[in-house]
Amino acid sequence: RQSLAIDRRKVSTAHFMQIAILIAFPILLAIALAVRFAGTAKILNIVEYTKVKDPAALHAWAGNRLLLLAFIVAMLGAVSLRLPAYSVLFIIAFVLSVIGVAFWILVGSGKFQS
């Protein structure tokens, strides 16, 4: 009976992680689309807009990278539903992909600055 309670906790933790990944997808998708179609608005905190030549091109470029991140997260969520035992690995992959895309945008935004 005691081992059954431990298994339930593991299942609920796996479900929580799956839900977290799946909830992140529409949020990241909305952010990506907002950045992608921001035009000349100053919405990225990591960019000095006084040095940017073409903010619309920067936003389109950064939005495309964020769209890639959203679809990576969607794939991680879909796979975590099939393989709930690996949910912890998918959460780690989620965090690493967010850090990687943020770094990619930070470094790549330099080509839009004068």
Backbone torsions as a table, in degrees:
resi	resn	phi	psi	omega
1	ARG	NA	-37.5	-179.8
2	GLN	-67.7	-38.8	179.2
3	SER	-66.5	-29.2	177.1
4	LEU	-64.8	-38.6	178.7
5	ALA	-65.9	-38.6	178.2
6	ILE	-64.7	-41.8	178.6
7	ASP	-63.0	-37.6	178.5
8	ARG	-64.2	-39.2	178.2
9	ARG	-65.0	-40.4	178.5
10	LYS	-63.4	-41.7	179.1
11	VAL	-65.3	-43.3	-178.6
12	SER	-67.4	-34.9	176.2
13	THR	-66.0	-42.4	178.0
14	ALA	-62.9	-41.8	178.8
15	HIS	-65.1	-39.5	178.3
16	PHE	-60.7	-43.5	179.8
17	MET	-65.8	-40.0	177.8
18	GLN	-63.2	-43.8	-179.9
19	ILE	-64.4	-40.0	179.3
20	ALA	-61.6	-43.0	179.2
21	ILE	-66.5	-42.7	-178.0
22	LEU	-69.7	-31.6	176.5
23	ILE	-72.1	-31.5	-179.6
24	ALA	-65.2	-30.3	-177.1
25	PHE	-58.5	-56.2	-178.1
26	PRO	-65.3	-30.1	177.8
27	ILE	-66.1	-48.2	178.7
28	LEU	-65.4	-35.4	177.4
29	LEU	-63.5	-43.4	178.7
30	ALA	-64.3	-41.8	178.0
31	ILE	-64.1	-43.9	-179.5
32	ALA	-61.5	-44.1	179.7
33	LEU	-68.3	-35.9	177.6
34	ALA	-64.6	-41.7	178.0
35	VAL	-69.5	-44.2	-176.7
36	ARG	-57.9	-40.1	-175.9
37	PHE	-108.8	27.5	-178.4
38	ALA	-76.0	-18.2	-178.7
39	GLY	68.2	-125.6	-177.6
40	THR	-100.6	7.2	178.2
41	ALA	-64.3	151.4	-178.6
42	LYS	-96.8	89.0	-173.8
43	ILE	-113.2	-11.1	-179.6
44	LEU	-95.9	122.6	-177.8
45	ASN	-74.1	-23.5	-173.6
46	ILE	-87.8	6.2	-174.5
47	VAL	-117.5	136.4	171.5
48	GLU	-89.2	102.9	-174.1
49	TYR	-69.7	-17.0	177.6
50	THR	-67.3	-22.3	-179.4
51	LYS	-100.2	-6.9	-175.4
52	VAL	-81.6	129.4	179.2
53	LYS	-76.5	-46.1	-174.6
54	ASP	-133.6	90.0	-177.9
55	PRO	-61.6	-34.4	-179.5
56	ALA	-64.5	-41.2	178.0
57	ALA	-67.5	-38.6	176.9
58	LEU	-61.5	-44.7	-179.7
59	HIS	-66.3	-39.1	177.4
60	ALA	-63.4	-43.6	-179.6
61	TRP	-64.5	-48.8	-179.2
62	ALA	-67.0	-37.7	178.0
63	GLY	-63.0	-37.4	177.0
64	ASN	-64.1	-39.0	177.8
65	ARG	-67.1	-37.6	178.0
66	LEU	-70.1	-32.7	174.0
67	LEU	-64.0	-40.4	175.6
68	LEU	-59.7	-43.6	177.9
69	LEU	-60.6	-43.6	179.8
70	ALA	-60.6	-40.8	-179.2
71	PHE	-75.8	-28.6	171.5
72	ILE	-63.4	-43.3	178.9
73	VAL	-64.5	-38.9	177.5
74	ALA	-62.5	-41.7	178.1
75	MET	-65.5	-41.6	177.8
76	LEU	-61.6	-40.6	178.2
77	GLY	-65.2	-42.4	179.6
78	ALA	-65.3	-41.4	179.9
79	VAL	-70.4	-34.1	179.2
80	SER	-67.2	-26.1	174.8
81	LEU	-69.3	-33.5	178.8
82	ARG	-80.1	-32.2	-176.4
83	LEU	-126.0	71.6	-175.3
84	PRO	-64.6	-21.6	179.5
85	ALA	-66.4	-21.3	-178.4
86	TYR	-102.3	19.0	-176.8
87	SER	-59.4	-36.0	179.2
88	VAL	-63.3	-41.6	178.1
89	LEU	-63.9	-36.0	179.7
90	PHE	-70.8	-34.6	175.0
91	ILE	-64.6	-42.8	177.9
92	ILE	-63.1	-43.1	177.3
93	ALA	-62.8	-37.0	177.5
94	PHE	-61.2	-50.2	-178.8
95	VAL	-62.8	-44.0	179.4
96	LEU	-64.6	-36.7	178.8
97	SER	-69.3	-36.3	176.3
98	VAL	-64.0	-45.7	179.0
99	ILE	-63.3	-42.6	-179.5
100	GLY	-62.6	-44.7	180.0
101	VAL	-68.9	-38.7	177.3
102	ALA	-61.8	-42.0	177.5
103	PHE	-65.7	-41.3	178.4
104	TRP	-58.9	-43.9	179.9
105	ILE	-69.0	-41.1	-179.9
106	LEU	-61.1	-48.0	-178.3
107	VAL	-72.2	-43.5	-176.4
108	GLY	-71.2	-22.1	-179.3
109	SER	-68.7	-15.7	178.3
110	GLY	-62.5	-27.4	-179.4
111	LYS	-73.8	-9.0	177.7
112	PHE	-99.1	-0.1	-179.0
113	GLN	-101.2	150.2	-179.0
114	SER	-89.8	NA	NA
